[in-house]
Each structure stands twice: as structure tokens, then as C-alpha cells.
Amino acid sequence: MTALMWFRRDLRLTDNPALLEAVRAGNGQVCGLFVLDAALWDAAGDPRRDHLISSLKSLRDSMDGKLVVRRGDPAKIVPDLAADLGADSVHIAADYGPYGGRRDDAVEKALDCPLVTTGSAYAIAPGRVLNGSGRSYQVFTPYFRAWLEHGWRQPVDAPDDVEWIGKQGDALPKSEPVDDAGERAARAHWQNWLETVADYDDERDRPDLDSTSRMSVPLKYGEVHPRTMLADLARLRSKGAEAYRRELAWREFCADLLHRNPHAAWKPLRSEFEKMDYDEPDDAFTAWCEGKTGYPVVDAGMRQLAESGFMHNRIRMVVASFLVKDLHVHWKYGARWFMKTLRDGDLASNSLNWQWVAGCGADASPYFRIFNPITQGKKFDPDGAYVRRWVPELAGLDGKKVHEPWLLPDPPEDYPAPIVDHAEARQESLRRYAAIK
Ligand SMILES: Cc1cc2nc3c(=O)[nH]c(=O)nc-3n(C[C@H](O)[C@H](O)[C@H](O)COP(=O)(O)OP(=O)(O)OC[C@H]3O[C@@H](n4cnc5c(N)ncnc54)[C@H](O)[C@@H]3O)c2cc1C
């Protein structure tokens, strides 16, 4: 017996139920495959590509160098390799994204042996959390209660005694090495960070403290499974651990929503927003992408993104609100920019959070709740340290002054003036919203 394990968003050996199933089916003889699929590769930017390649190298090392990486269409590559191996089964973790579902159907049709699905990238698979009448949830808080009640299985160990079967693969594309990629680094990072989780509830909204877990990246590539994290959290009793569990549930809620509404990747969940009047992306959109809007906290966020491939959650909300409600640009352009530039770019979490900010999502922030970029900066970056760190033109300004440089008698000459007046932009947004209500 031989089994083929097709890795996708589960680049790990520990707590990987699909891999355990492959090992069982193959009596310990498993070939591990990753397909570099142009449909996904081309849509990603360098931060995601670099992380993926480093993570694949790490996975390959943990498989005695035997991971087979091939480039091309999975509907051809997977059946070809399965036939070449004489595999009795191909094993995957379920993919609930719109593209992943179509791709897996095509692979299943093209295979001469069963495609066996075990587990997913979530503690509870999308579509499983239902209310008393068997319906899914539109609103997070009741979803969260039902999600907790539903519960999840305990993590499983890595398989022992696997005989990895090697086959000719394609060379990995050239990429910048990423030090913290891969299962081992992800687990070490998580264990380290867990020691500080008690403070999470109090500090998670403060970009200047940089104290969130940064686990979105390992979760994106499946270097750690969320239920491994949930099992660790369950051993702790702090408010911080509880708050963190709730955030993991947000990730699962987004995946649940996208699974049930595949169009939500790029179209509003609330259909009245189809009629919303947006402006075409122009120079103001470019200024937003480049972090040159003249609003310090927005610019700090966009530059953090460009330079590091990451942005703090509070700041993601602020810059998203600014694009949609101050510049009146459709959220899909911002979401696309995020998917190119974020290392944790994840279709479900990204699109559903953009919809939340843009007011057109399921359990969205009301449209008229328009973030003021100045007060958000003063509240969540009270001493201005976050702005100073990412906007060097403002690094010489003290304290809160950094959030309104235009009020200074001598504003820094190399920093732009605000490209829009927030109060006017807000009124314009409300006017456009009134037209579709
Ligand atoms: C406009 C916008 C776009 C976003 N795009 C993405 C994206 O592409 N990929 C992504 O993983 N997250 C996205 N998020 C959610 C969130 O900002 C990130 O998950 C978080 O900032 C990652 O940092 P962290 O791991 O340090 O978070 P922590 O605060 O340590 O949170 C722990 C984990 O909980 C989950 N989580 C936290 N907040 C959210 C949330 N609002 N929605 C879903 N899951 C959440 C993540 O898995 C995160 O790793 C987006 C949020 C906004 C407002």
C-alpha cells in the first residue's frame, strides 16, 4: 500500500489528521506532495511567496528531504503522481475556500483512486456551527457561543515511523529566506508568546506595544493547527486567554461566512451596497498604498505593511475605513492590495474584515461609524511611538503632536499635508450612504 499526502495549507507534521490518515492507509509508506499552482502563486505578492518557499523548505527538511514539489495544474499533477506511485489513496485536509473547493472537485474527478479528506485548517469546519433550527449564523456573538458549545477534538501527535517516498520534483522558485517560517519556528514562537497571553486583553488594541501574537502567519500556512493553540489556551484561566480564544473564533467565523457565501470574496454580503457610489481608484488610492495620505496613523500602517508584510489589527481597521469612507474607494481594491502585500493574506479573514469595516458585511460595523484617523491615533498610539517608528519624517516630533503635524508652527516639510479633509469626507460618505438606504 502507498498513500499520497497532498499538503496545501497544512505545512506541518504535528496535529495533522490528514497526514495520520495517509500514514495509516499507506502502512507507513507515504509520498508528500506540494503543488505550486499558478492560480494561487500569481495572486500572491512577495511576502506570501517568500514565506511559503521557506516553509516548504522547512517541511522538506522534516521529511528527510523527500517532499516533492511540482509546478502546474493540480488536476494533472496529483493524478499523474498518484498513478506513477501506484497510490491507493490521496489524502488532503478540506479546503473551504471558493477556489480550493473547485480545484479539489477537479482533482477528485481526474483521480483513479479515492481522494480522502480528513480535517481542515479550522478547529470546527466551516458550515458545522448551526443554530437550533439547523441554520448558520449571520452574527458573531451567537456564533461564538455555539462554536464554544460545539467544541473540537484534541490535537494529535506527529506520526512516527513514516517511510517517506521521494520522487523527482521541480526546483523551488528563488525567494528571500524567511527566518521564522516553518513548523518548528511557529511552535517555538507560540510557546514563547503564550507566556504573555495574560496581558492580551488589555494590550491587544495598542499598535505601539506590538504585543499581539503574530500567529496569523503560521495559521495561514498551517504551520500550527488552531486546535493545538486552543488546547494550550484551555490550560490557562486568564482573561487574556479567553479574549484570545474569541479572536480565533473570529477567524473561523470569517471562514464559515465565506464558505456559505463564496461571492463575499469580492462582493458585498448586504446587497444594497451593490448600488453604493464609489470613486475609481486614482492618485488618492496610490497615496494610500504608499502611506502618503498626510494622516500619520494611516501612513504608519501602510508603511508598516509595505516594509514588513504585517499590520496591526486596529490599524488595519483604521486604514480600511480611511480608504472606503474618507477616499470613497470600493473596499475590493483595498482588499486586493492587502492580499498582495500581507504575509498573512487570507481570503476569508481579509474580505470579511474589509466588509465589516465597509459596513456591507454580515455582522458589520454600522456604516455611519466612521473612524476619525486623528482620534484613533491619539487613543491607540497615545505617545505616538507607532507613528514615529514607521514614518521617519515625523520621528523628531514629541508625544501626541505626531498625530496632527499640520497644527505645528513649523510642520516637517517632507511630510505631505492631509490629502482630504476628514470632516468633509465623512459628510460625503454619509450622503452616499443615505442614497442607498
Ligand atoms: C481590513 C482587515 C483585513 C484583514 N486581513 C486579514 C488577513 O488577510 N489575514 C488574517 O489572518 N487576518 C486578517 N485580518 C484580521 C486581523 O487583523 C489579523 O488576523 C491580526 O491582525 C493578525 O495579527 P496577530 O496574529 O498578531 O493577531 P492576534 O491579535 O494575536 O490574534 C490572534 C489570532 O486571532 C485571529 N484574528 C484576530 N483578529 C481577527 C479578525 N478580526 N478576523 C479574523 N481573525 C482574527 C488571527 O488568526 C490571529 O492570528 C484583517 C483585519 C482587517 C480589519
PDBQT file of the ligand as one rigid body, heavy atoms in Angstrom, charges set to zero:
ROOT
HETATM    1  C1  LIG A 501      -9.247  45.125   6.862  1.00  0.00    +0.000 C 
HETATM    2  C2  LIG A 501      -8.704  43.899   7.556  1.00  0.00    +0.000 A 
HETATM    3  C3  LIG A 501      -8.077  42.908   6.820  1.00  0.00    +0.000 A 
HETATM    4  C4  LIG A 501      -7.607  41.748   7.456  1.00  0.00    +0.000 A 
HETATM    5  N1  LIG A 501      -6.964  40.779   6.696  1.00  0.00    +0.000 NA
HETATM    6  C5  LIG A 501      -6.529  39.638   7.301  1.00  0.00    +0.000 A 
HETATM    7  C6  LIG A 501      -5.866  38.626   6.543  1.00  0.00    +0.000 A 
HETATM    8  O1  LIG A 501      -5.699  38.725   5.322  1.00  0.00    +0.000 OA
HETATM    9  N2  LIG A 501      -5.420  37.523   7.207  1.00  0.00    +0.000 N 
HETATM   10  C7  LIG A 501      -5.604  37.371   8.555  1.00  0.00    +0.000 A 
HETATM   11  O2  LIG A 501      -5.176  36.348   9.110  1.00  0.00    +0.000 OA
HETATM   12  N3  LIG A 501      -6.248  38.307   9.288  1.00  0.00    +0.000 NA
HETATM   13  C8  LIG A 501      -6.700  39.426   8.705  1.00  0.00    +0.000 A 
HETATM   14  N4  LIG A 501      -7.321  40.390   9.470  1.00  0.00    +0.000 N 
HETATM   15  C9  LIG A 501      -7.614  40.111  10.884  1.00  0.00    +0.000 C 
HETATM   16  C10 LIG A 501      -6.544  40.583  11.873  1.00  0.00    +0.000 C 
HETATM   17  O3  LIG A 501      -6.188  41.913  11.616  1.00  0.00    +0.000 OA
HETATM   18  C11 LIG A 501      -5.294  39.729  11.860  1.00  0.00    +0.000 C 
HETATM   19  O4  LIG A 501      -5.627  38.358  11.984  1.00  0.00    +0.000 OA
HETATM   20  C12 LIG A 501      -4.364  40.089  13.020  1.00  0.00    +0.000 C 
HETATM   21  O5  LIG A 501      -4.014  41.451  12.966  1.00  0.00    +0.000 OA
HETATM   22  C13 LIG A 501      -3.117  39.244  12.940  1.00  0.00    +0.000 C 
HETATM   23  O6  LIG A 501      -2.201  39.611  13.933  1.00  0.00    +0.000 OA
HETATM   24  P1  LIG A 501      -1.957  38.697  15.196  1.00  0.00    +0.000 P 
HETATM   25  O7  LIG A 501      -1.777  37.275  14.784  1.00  0.00    +0.000 OA
HETATM   26  O8  LIG A 501      -0.859  39.332  15.968  1.00  0.00    +0.000 OA
HETATM   27  O9  LIG A 501      -3.352  38.861  15.945  1.00  0.00    +0.000 OA
HETATM   28  P2  LIG A 501      -3.790  38.494  17.417  1.00  0.00    +0.000 P 
HETATM   29  O10 LIG A 501      -4.420  39.714  17.991  1.00  0.00    +0.000 OA
HETATM   30  O11 LIG A 501      -2.686  37.888  18.177  1.00  0.00    +0.000 OA
HETATM   31  O12 LIG A 501      -4.980  37.471  17.175  1.00  0.00    +0.000 OA
HETATM   32  C14 LIG A 501      -4.826  36.066  17.262  1.00  0.00    +0.000 C 
HETATM   33  C15 LIG A 501      -5.389  35.388  16.058  1.00  0.00    +0.000 C 
HETATM   34  O13 LIG A 501      -6.797  35.568  16.009  1.00  0.00    +0.000 OA
HETATM   35  C16 LIG A 501      -7.221  35.696  14.647  1.00  0.00    +0.000 C 
HETATM   36  N5  LIG A 501      -7.852  37.013  14.478  1.00  0.00    +0.000 N 
HETATM   37  C17 LIG A 501      -7.659  38.123  15.218  1.00  0.00    +0.000 A 
HETATM   38  N6  LIG A 501      -8.474  39.116  14.811  1.00  0.00    +0.000 NA
HETATM   39  C18 LIG A 501      -9.165  38.615  13.766  1.00  0.00    +0.000 A 
HETATM   40  C19 LIG A 501     -10.160  39.150  12.908  1.00  0.00    +0.000 A 
HETATM   41  N7  LIG A 501     -10.617  40.392  13.028  1.00  0.00    +0.000 N 
HETATM   42  N8  LIG A 501     -10.664  38.367  11.925  1.00  0.00    +0.000 NA
HETATM   43  C20 LIG A 501     -10.220  37.096  11.770  1.00  0.00    +0.000 A 
HETATM   44  N9  LIG A 501      -9.297  36.533  12.563  1.00  0.00    +0.000 NA
HETATM   45  C21 LIG A 501      -8.780  37.289  13.544  1.00  0.00    +0.000 A 
HETATM   46  C22 LIG A 501      -5.979  35.585  13.787  1.00  0.00    +0.000 C 
HETATM   47  O14 LIG A 501      -5.847  34.253  13.374  1.00  0.00    +0.000 OA
HETATM   48  C23 LIG A 501      -4.868  35.967  14.753  1.00  0.00    +0.000 C 
HETATM   49  O15 LIG A 501      -3.626  35.406  14.419  1.00  0.00    +0.000 OA
HETATM   50  C24 LIG A 501      -7.787  41.572   8.850  1.00  0.00    +0.000 A 
HETATM   51  C25 LIG A 501      -8.421  42.587   9.587  1.00  0.00    +0.000 A 
HETATM   52  C26 LIG A 501      -8.865  43.750   8.952  1.00  0.00    +0.000 A 
HETATM   53  C27 LIG A 501      -9.544  44.799   9.762  1.00  0.00    +0.000 C 
ENDROOT
TORSDOF 0
